Amino acid sequence: MNKTVKIIQDVDGENIVLINDIMFKSRRLLNWDDVEKCLKKYIGQCVEIIETAEKVYIGTDFPDEFAHSVDTKKLRGANEKAKANMASAVIELIQIADSKIESIDYDNKHKSKAKNGWYRYDTRFGIPIYDESGDLIRYNIYKARMLVRCDKDEQLYLYDFVRIKKETSKPHEQ
């Protein structure tokens, strides 16, 4: 397991992936090509979702979609930084995904990639917040929606993480 990433449970028993090593620190001029390069290490891996025991494969289309999707281009500020830093915790984010729902193909633009439809799952992660002296003071917790496509052979492939949004509840204290 990645030492800079760990799965914990909040007070309600819900899983959260804590990302301790911030790879992409700048809120300005984030280089999404660097994020895409980081994600390529996951291609070919298969990860099991704990809740459903479904196996999700990471295909060659995932890094590009994650880094250059319409949803990614709309992100700004802390949400943009949070999505970029999810790159170090993709495996764990898949593992804790829950609340599976079947979804339609919006705008009918991905029929060839998802012959058997789309699934959406919820996942959560925390990004550390440090004070001026570099000491950890808390984690900001974010929600994300994981998009998974089901191909013609009924295999599940990770497609993207969208709807990155900071939770408004009390942040997780260290």
C-alpha positions as CSV (number, residue, x, y, z in Angstrom):
1,M,0.0,0.0,0.0
2,N,1.1,3.5,-0.8
3,K,2.6,5.1,2.4
4,T,1.6,8.6,1.5
5,V,-2.0,7.5,1.1
6,K,-4.1,5.8,3.7
7,I,-7.8,4.8,4.1
8,I,-9.5,5.8,7.3
9,Q,-13.0,6.0,8.5
10,D,-14.8,9.1,9.7
11,V,-17.0,9.3,12.8
12,D,-19.9,8.0,10.8
13,G,-18.0,4.9,9.6
14,E,-17.5,6.2,6.0
15,N,-14.2,5.6,4.3
16,I,-11.9,8.5,3.3
17,V,-8.6,8.3,1.5
18,L,-6.1,10.7,3.1
19,I,-3.5,12.0,0.7
20,N,-0.5,13.0,2.7
21,D,2.0,13.9,-0.1
22,I,0.9,16.9,-2.2
23,M,2.5,16.5,-5.6
24,F,0.8,19.4,-7.3
25,K,1.1,22.4,-5.0
26,S,0.4,25.4,-7.2
27,R,-3.2,26.6,-7.7
28,R,-2.0,28.7,-10.7
29,L,-0.9,27.2,-13.9
30,L,-1.3,23.6,-13.0
31,N,0.4,21.5,-15.7
32,W,-2.2,18.8,-16.5
33,D,0.2,17.1,-18.9
34,D,2.4,16.3,-15.8
35,V,-0.7,15.0,-14.1
36,E,-1.5,12.8,-17.1
37,K,2.1,11.4,-17.1
38,C,1.7,10.5,-13.4
39,L,-1.5,8.6,-14.1
40,K,0.0,6.5,-16.8
41,K,1.6,4.3,-14.2
42,Y,-1.8,2.9,-13.4
43,I,-2.6,1.6,-16.9
44,G,-3.3,-2.1,-17.0
45,Q,-4.0,-2.4,-13.3
46,C,-7.2,-4.0,-11.9
47,V,-8.7,-2.8,-8.7
48,E,-11.5,-4.4,-6.7
49,I,-14.2,-2.1,-5.2
50,I,-14.6,-3.2,-1.5
51,E,-18.4,-2.6,-1.3
52,T,-19.4,-4.5,-4.5
53,A,-16.4,-6.8,-5.2
54,E,-16.5,-5.6,-8.8
55,K,-13.2,-5.4,-10.6
56,V,-12.4,-2.1,-12.3
57,Y,-9.6,-2.0,-14.9
58,I,-7.6,1.1,-15.7
59,G,-7.3,1.5,-19.5
60,T,-5.2,3.7,-21.7
61,D,-8.0,6.3,-22.1
62,F,-8.1,7.2,-18.3
63,P,-5.1,9.5,-18.0
64,D,-6.1,11.7,-20.9
65,E,-9.7,11.9,-19.8
66,F,-8.8,12.7,-16.2
67,A,-6.4,15.4,-17.2
68,H,-8.2,17.0,-20.1
69,S,-11.9,16.4,-19.8
70,V,-14.5,19.2,-20.0
71,D,-15.1,18.7,-16.3
72,T,-11.4,19.2,-15.5
73,K,-11.2,22.3,-17.6
74,K,-14.0,23.9,-15.6
75,L,-12.2,23.4,-12.2
76,R,-10.6,26.3,-10.5
77,G,-8.8,27.0,-7.2
78,A,-8.8,24.4,-4.4
79,N,-11.0,22.0,-6.4
80,E,-8.6,22.0,-9.3
81,K,-5.6,21.4,-6.9
82,A,-7.6,18.6,-5.2
83,K,-8.3,16.8,-8.5
84,A,-4.7,17.0,-9.6
85,N,-3.5,15.5,-6.2
86,M,-6.0,12.6,-6.5
87,A,-3.5,11.2,-9.0
88,S,-1.5,9.7,-6.2
89,A,-4.5,7.8,-4.7
90,V,-6.4,6.4,-7.7
91,I,-6.2,2.7,-6.4
92,E,-7.5,3.6,-3.0
93,L,-10.2,5.9,-4.4
94,I,-11.5,3.0,-6.5
95,Q,-11.3,0.6,-3.5
96,I,-13.6,2.8,-1.3
97,A,-16.1,3.7,-4.0
98,D,-19.7,3.2,-3.0
99,S,-23.3,4.1,-3.8
100,K,-23.2,2.6,-7.3
101,I,-25.9,3.9,-9.7
102,E,-26.4,3.2,-13.4
103,S,-26.1,6.2,-15.6
104,I,-27.1,7.3,-19.0
105,D,-24.7,8.3,-21.8
106,Y,-25.0,12.1,-21.7
107,D,-25.1,13.7,-25.1
108,N,-24.9,10.1,-26.6
109,K,-21.2,10.7,-27.3
110,H,-19.6,7.5,-25.8
111,K,-21.6,4.7,-27.3
112,S,-18.5,2.9,-28.8
113,K,-16.6,3.0,-25.5
114,A,-19.5,1.9,-23.2
115,K,-21.6,-0.6,-25.1
116,N,-23.1,-1.8,-21.9
117,G,-23.6,1.5,-20.1
118,W,-22.1,3.6,-17.4
119,Y,-21.8,3.4,-13.7
120,R,-21.2,6.2,-11.2
121,Y,-19.9,5.7,-7.7
122,D,-19.1,8.1,-4.9
123,T,-15.7,8.4,-3.3
124,R,-14.1,10.7,-0.7
125,F,-10.6,12.0,0.0
126,G,-8.7,14.4,2.2
127,I,-6.0,16.9,1.3
128,P,-3.8,18.2,4.2
129,I,-3.8,21.9,5.2
130,Y,-0.6,23.2,6.8
131,D,0.1,26.3,8.9
132,E,2.9,28.8,8.1
133,S,5.6,26.7,9.8
134,G,4.6,23.6,7.8
135,D,2.7,21.8,10.6
136,L,-0.4,19.9,9.7
137,I,-3.5,21.5,11.1
138,R,-6.3,19.6,9.4
139,Y,-7.6,17.9,6.2
140,N,-10.1,19.4,3.8
141,I,-12.4,16.6,2.8
142,Y,-13.7,16.3,-0.8
143,K,-16.3,14.3,-2.5
144,A,-15.9,13.0,-6.1
145,R,-18.0,11.0,-8.5
146,M,-16.2,8.1,-10.1
147,L,-17.2,7.3,-13.7
148,V,-16.9,3.7,-14.9
149,R,-17.7,2.5,-18.4
150,C,-18.9,-1.0,-19.1
151,D,-17.5,-2.2,-22.5
152,K,-19.0,-4.8,-24.9
153,D,-17.4,-7.6,-23.0
154,E,-19.0,-6.4,-19.7
155,Q,-15.6,-5.4,-18.3
156,L,-15.6,-2.2,-16.1
157,Y,-13.1,0.5,-17.0
158,L,-12.3,3.6,-14.9
159,Y,-13.1,6.7,-17.0
160,D,-12.8,9.8,-14.9
161,F,-13.4,11.4,-11.5
162,V,-15.8,14.3,-11.8
163,R,-17.8,16.7,-9.5
164,I,-14.9,17.3,-7.2
165,K,-16.3,19.4,-4.4
166,K,-15.2,20.2,-0.9
167,E,-17.5,19.0,1.9
168,T,-18.9,21.7,4.0
169,S,-19.0,19.6,7.1
170,K,-16.4,19.9,9.8
171,P,-12.9,19.1,8.4
172,H,-11.1,16.1,9.7
173,E,-8.7,17.0,12.5
174,Q,-5.3,15.2,12.7
